[in-house]
Amino acid sequence: MKKEKKIRIPLWIAPSVKAEVEQLYEQDNCRSHSQFIEKAVRFYCGYLQTGGNEYLPRTLLGSIRGMLDAREDRMASLLFKLAVEMAMMLHVTAAANDVSPDTLTRLRGRCVKEVKALRGKISFDEAVRFQQDDS
């Protein structure tokens, strides 16, 4: 974006508004009162151009998206780590047990039905009870 050349305009404001600008411009990381006022004018113009009611949520949308993207990255990382640990556990279990392909196929079908029915809320205790009843 090409930087525009700035112009000087006369500005009349109430002393109380000037005091607010002096108090707040540094909190907004502005280098000058003029920069603070220009940002305020741009914000208000955007507010008016969108009908007034939708501008604030749109300004927050970028921030919210950033937070959600960070959370999504974190969840993906945790799921990957969990999948690695689960793969290790499955390999150790497979090495220690002699399970036929037919038994494995039936077990997979049962587990799919169970997870669907319980919406993913499976319990180790329930699996132990099932295995003890089955043997």
Sequence and secondary structure as in RCSB ss.txt:
>XXXX:A:sequence
MKKEKKIRIPLWIAPSVKAEVEQLYEQDNCRSHSQFIEKAVRFYCGYLQTGGNEYLPRTLLGSIRGMLDAREDRM
ASLLFKLAVEMAMMLHVTAAANDVSPDTLTRLRGRCVKEVKALRGKISFDEAVRFQQDDS
>XXXX:A:secstr
              HHHHHHHHHHTTTTT SSHHHHHHHHHHHHHHHHHTTTTSHHHHHHHHHHHHHHHHHHHHH
HHHHHHHHHHHHHHHHHHHHH    HHHHHHHHHHHHHHHHHHTT   HHHHHHHHHHH 
